[in-house]
Amino acid sequence: MALTIAGRTFESRLLIGTGKYRSFAEMARCHVASGAEVVTVAVRRVNLTDRSKESLLDYIDRSKLFILPNTAACYTADDAIRTARLGREVGLSNWVKLEVIGDEETLFPDNEGLVEATRVLAKEGFVVLPYTTDDLINARKLIDAGAAAVMPLAAPIGSGLGIQNLTNLRILREKITSVPLIVDAGVGTASDAAIAMELGYDGILMNTAISAAEDAEKMAVAMKLAVQAGRLAFEAGRMPKKLYASASSPLTGVVGS
């Protein structure tokens, strides 16, 4: 079940966020319940300097969890590049979940800016995981620019709509094999996660689906199991779909028939 990105291996294929929880304590419990090993932290939304004040970083067990800084709320390539550098300078990581947002309402990525920022950061030694659209051509450009993985959205961030672009995600999976593909954004419940994993995706990154659930801890467990089940189903290979019925216990081959 292991997921390998840029030579680093994680046993869990579920990556989760740190935002929108009712409390830091609930967030920490959900991290444990999910079995995730990677948690994203928005560099621009966390207290990095004043250690006298409470910070979500105080609730992340860095002996068990790998911090993936993200450039949330960055609207230009330059802004995202500066934010990634800040995350590295304060000791978070040289990995980055790269976001360059192009529209404030939909939070869709600015693909041109994303490619530009990926190219710069990859040259500086960052392990870049860009959040992008479900566009095959742009995904290829990101890989050429040095992306260590590509993370297409399944639906708008925080929408909980589930897998809205099934065909495009299938095309991406069939055409891209050189780097891991991780579904990022749009998952709302466990069945959404299972569907994405059954397509053959290497992992799923989610936040609101867990943090906004009525019982966040139970949803964290559900997502862990859904990701595992979806991956196993993909590896097992589903039966072919048929238009008409096919008896579960056929008579062919039965002695005396």
Secondary structure by P-SEA (a helix, b strand, c coil): cccccccccccccbbbbccccccaaaaaaaaaaacccbbbbcccccccccccccccccccccccbbbbbbbcccccaaaaaaaaaaaaaacccccccccccccccccccaaaaaaaaaaaaaaacccccccccccaaaaaaaaaacccbbbbbccccccccccccaaaaaaaaaccccbbbbbccccccaaaaaaaaaaccccccccccccccccaaaaaaaaaaaaaaaaaaaaacccccccbbbbcccccccccc
